[in-house]
Amino acid sequence: MAAIRAAQPRATVGITLNTTVGRPASESPDDAEAARRFDRHVNAWFLDPLFGRGYPADLVEFYGSAMPRVSSAELAEIAAPIDFLGLNFYFPTYVRAVPPAPGHEHGAQWLSGAELAARGFEVTEMGWPVVPDTFRDMLVTVHETYRPSALYVTENGAAFPDTLVDGAVHDPRRVAYLESHLDAAAQALENGVPLRGYFVWSLLDNFEWAHGYSKRFGLIYIDYVTQKRIVKDSFNWYKKLISS
């Protein structure tokens, strides 16, 4: 008797991209062009080929001989259909124009956290500016440009100098950050963005690459000596929000 095999469902396929929004450091045309090019470098450089547009012609021309050769078969493989696009977003990047050089191949230099703070921006422990409107703008732009069938915010959050006092961690700045960015996400939904999910980075304080354990992103505080876990005020705030 012939064996009967049940049809196997196709796996869900998605891609996640670290993204930001380029903003000029001044009103100068050079800074505006540097910000436009930087924005396209961190966004369109990846999203254009994913959505079947090939690499952006203006950036291919800008990079010249440094641009690697990519075959039509490779571009077709890159543009294979996906079920969702995940976006990690934390902050916009303010840049000034500089001559292209190693580390600044796109001709743009980030403003430091100290420079941003001097200009009146709130900055996190990572030196990143808190500008929630750019989160909404990024979601709307990606939706209107590429029309992904579904979007997920796979990372969003902030590191602040959390301290344990009398067994508790009060982190009002993180609560304000999350609240303002979730408001921005709600505005994106109102603009038709197919936002299907949102994930806070992070549940626990974590190892942060080059910064080690010095930057705390978690909703739960970790005592790295005892390994004790203490919920922060932001944990209780977020728990109440998502349960309602």
C-alpha positions in Angstrom: 0.0 0.0 0.0 1.4 3.4 -0.9 2.4 5.6 2.0 0.4 8.7 2.5 2.4 11.8 3.3 0.7 14.8 4.9 1.5 18.1 3.2 4.1 20.1 5.1 3.3 23.7 5.7 5.8 26.2 4.3 8.0 27.8 6.9 7.4 31.5 7.6 10.2 33.5 6.1 11.3 36.9 7.4 14.3 39.2 7.5 15.3 41.7 10.3 17.2 44.9 9.6 19.0 47.2 12.0 17.8 50.6 10.9 18.0 54.3 11.7 16.9 57.6 10.1 19.6 60.0 8.7 19.2 63.6 9.8 21.5 66.6 8.8 23.6 68.2 11.5 22.9 71.6 10.1 20.9 73.4 7.4 23.9 73.3 5.0 23.3 71.6 1.6 26.4 69.4 2.2 25.0 68.1 5.5 21.6 67.5 3.9 23.2 65.5 1.1 25.3 63.6 3.6 22.2 62.7 5.7 20.3 61.6 2.6 23.2 59.4 1.4 23.7 58.0 4.9 20.0 57.2 5.2 20.0 55.4 1.9 23.2 53.6 2.9 21.6 52.1 6.1 18.1 51.6 4.7 17.8 51.5 0.9 21.1 49.7 0.5 19.6 46.6 2.1 15.9 47.1 1.4 16.1 47.9 -2.3 17.7 44.5 -3.3 15.4 42.6 -0.8 12.4 44.0 -2.6 13.7 43.3 -6.1 15.0 46.8 -7.0 18.7 45.9 -7.1 21.3 48.0 -5.4 20.5 51.8 -5.4 22.1 53.3 -8.6 23.1 56.5 -6.9 25.1 54.6 -4.2 26.6 52.2 -6.7 27.9 55.3 -8.6 29.1 56.9 -5.4 31.1 53.9 -4.3 32.5 53.3 -7.7 35.2 50.6 -7.9 34.6 49.7 -4.2 31.2 48.2 -5.3 31.4 44.4 -5.5 30.1 42.6 -8.5 26.7 41.1 -8.0 25.1 38.8 -10.7 21.5 38.8 -11.8 21.1 35.3 -10.3 22.4 36.6 -6.9 20.0 39.6 -7.0 17.1 37.2 -7.8 18.1 35.1 -4.8 18.3 38.2 -2.5 14.8 39.2 -3.7 13.1 35.9 -2.8 9.7 36.6 -1.3 9.4 37.1 2.5 6.4 37.0 4.8 7.5 39.8 7.1 10.1 42.4 7.5 11.5 43.0 11.0 13.0 46.4 11.9 15.3 47.2 14.9 15.1 50.9 15.7 16.5 53.0 18.6 17.3 56.5 17.4 17.9 58.8 14.4 21.4 59.5 13.4 22.5 63.2 13.0 25.4 63.5 10.6 27.7 66.1 9.1 29.4 65.9 5.7 33.0 64.7 5.7 35.4 63.5 2.9 34.8 59.8 2.2 37.4 57.8 4.1 37.7 54.4 5.9 35.0 54.3 8.5 33.1 57.1 6.7 32.8 55.6 3.2 29.4 57.3 2.8 30.9 60.8 3.5 29.0 61.3 6.7 30.1 61.5 10.3 27.8 60.9 13.3 27.4 63.6 15.9 28.5 62.4 19.3 26.3 62.0 22.3 28.0 65.0 23.9 27.3 67.2 20.8 23.7 66.1 20.8 23.3 66.8 24.5 24.8 70.2 24.0 22.1 70.9 21.4 19.4 70.0 23.8 18.6 66.4 22.9 18.0 63.9 25.6 20.5 61.1 25.1 20.6 57.6 26.4 23.6 55.9 28.1 24.6 54.8 24.6 24.8 58.4 23.5 21.8 58.0 21.3 19.2 60.8 20.9 15.6 60.2 22.0 13.4 61.4 19.0 10.3 59.2 18.8 8.8 61.1 15.8 11.6 59.6 13.7 10.4 56.1 14.7 7.0 56.9 13.1 8.6 58.4 10.1 10.8 55.4 9.5 7.8 52.9 9.7 5.7 55.0 7.4 8.5 55.5 4.9 9.3 51.8 4.7 5.6 50.9 4.3 5.0 53.5 1.5 8.3 52.7 -0.3 8.3 48.9 -0.2 4.8 47.7 0.8 5.9 44.7 2.9 2.9 42.5 3.7 3.7 42.6 7.4 6.1 44.6 9.6 7.4 43.8 13.1 9.4 46.0 15.4 11.9 43.4 16.5 13.9 45.6 18.8 13.2 49.0 20.4 14.4 50.3 23.8 16.9 52.3 25.7 19.8 52.0 28.1 19.8 54.3 31.2 22.0 54.4 34.3 19.8 52.1 36.4 20.6 51.8 40.1 19.3 49.5 42.7 18.0 51.4 45.8 16.3 49.6 48.7 15.6 46.6 46.6 13.9 48.6 43.7 14.9 50.2 40.4 13.0 53.3 39.4 13.5 54.1 35.7 11.1 56.8 34.7 13.2 57.8 31.6 12.8 54.3 30.2 9.0 54.4 30.8 8.9 57.7 29.0 11.0 56.4 26.1 8.8 53.3 25.6 5.5 55.3 26.0 6.6 57.9 23.4 7.8 55.2 20.9 4.6 53.1 21.3 2.6 56.3 20.7 4.7 56.8 17.5 4.0 53.2 16.5 0.2 53.8 17.0 0.5 56.9 14.7 2.2 54.6 12.1 -0.7 52.2 12.4 -3.2 55.0 11.8 -1.2 55.8 8.6 -1.8 52.3 7.3 1.4 50.7 8.3 0.8 46.9 8.6 2.6 46.7 12.0 1.9 43.2 13.4 4.1 43.1 16.5 6.4 45.1 18.8 9.2 43.7 20.9 11.0 45.7 23.7 14.7 45.3 23.9 15.2 43.9 26.3 13.5 41.7 29.0 16.8 41.4 30.9 19.9 43.5 31.3 22.3 41.9 28.8 25.8 41.7 27.4 26.0 44.7 25.0 28.8 43.8 22.5 31.7 46.2 22.9 30.2 47.7 26.0 30.0 44.4 27.9 27.6 44.6 30.9 28.0 48.3 31.5 24.8 49.3 29.5 21.4 48.2 30.9 18.5 47.9 28.5 16.4 45.5 30.5 13.0 45.7 32.0 14.5 43.4 34.7 17.6 44.4 36.6 20.3 41.8 36.9 22.7 41.9 39.9 25.7 40.4 38.1 27.4 39.3 41.3 24.5 37.4 42.8 22.5 36.8 39.5 19.4 38.1 41.4 16.7 39.5 39.1 14.7 42.6 40.2 11.8 43.9 38.1 12.1 47.6 37.3 9.3 50.1 37.3 9.3 49.9 33.5 8.5 46.1 33.8 5.4 46.8 35.9 4.4 49.6 33.6 4.8 47.5 30.5 3.0 44.5 32.1 0.0 46.7 32.8 0.0 48.2 29.3 0.1 44.9 27.4 -2.4 43.2 29.8 -4.9 46.0 29.1 
